Amino acid sequence: MKIRLQLFEFEDLPWFPRVIRAGMMDYLRFMISLLGTYQPIVPLLREALAKANAAELLELCAGAGGGTEGILRRLRETGLPTARITLTDLYPQPAAWQLLAQRNPGLTYEVAPVDATAVSTTLAGFRTVFSAFHHFPPPLAEAILADAVQQRAGIGVFEGAGKHWLEILLAWTVLPIAQLLFTPFMRPFRFSRLFFTYFVPLIPLFTIWDGTVSILRMYPPAQLLSLARRADPHNTFDWQAGKVRHWWGPEVTYLIGVPRLQRT
């Protein structure tokens, strides 16, 4: 599927109820962690960190932090024991992040809002964006990359899908059933999550819509590279984009940019 449709997701709308958005983000975090969605990109990320001489990751648009602790744990187990991650978002979720930080030494978070298109110079680290880059139309997506280029901060963009019609079918069938089965086991516990899943099922319904639109809004690798080249007109970064496949089938789409060594 090479087309990209700039549709809307409910979670992006400013009037959308926070309680429903939080429930959707909790589900996304739980499933990404349970399935190890981003484990296939750990070798690519570790290689990029080595090239950038970095061990600190700055996660932008972190949402509820889905998959973050698994990535941090795997990085530390495979040759980068000093790896650290700081979670940030324009709409911070400290309640969800605090739970992750308590379980994972080396994981911290920023309570103040962070704009991914204009990151403060006080927030250092190799930047990552998981499951969120598709939310941004091309001008803003390019601005995220351009800000990293301007500050000479390496960046990795990762989407937990390969942009296939089969993934849309899964979003309509298997994943809603999984949501109904696993919601009672999600932490931190929220009565509102149970209420809006089982009694008034707004969380599952909006999750189906947003999950479908997320796939349709995703940038395929060729478009990611095109955005990167526009964001880096002087060719100061090394860029690579593509897909990697999980051992059980699903793909992860990625774009990675590392600053080239400056000549003295």
Secondary structure as UniProt FT lines:
FT   HELIX           10..12
FT   TURN            14..15
FT   HELIX           18..35
FT   TURN            36..38
FT   HELIX           39..41
FT   HELIX           42..52
FT   STRAND          56..60
FT   TURN            63..64
FT   TURN            66..67
FT   HELIX           68..77
FT   TURN            78..79
FT   TURN            81..82
FT   STRAND          84..87
FT   HELIX           94..103
FT   TURN            105..106
FT   STRAND          107..109
FT   TURN            116..117
FT   TURN            121..122
FT   STRAND          126..130
FT   HELIX           133..135
FT   HELIX           138..150
FT   TURN            151..152
FT   STRAND          155..159
FT   HELIX           165..172
FT   HELIX           174..182
FT   HELIX           183..185
FT   HELIX           191..194
FT   HELIX           195..199
FT   HELIX           202..217
FT   HELIX           221..231
FT   TURN            233..234
FT   STRAND          237..245
FT   TURN            247..248
FT   STRAND          251..259
//
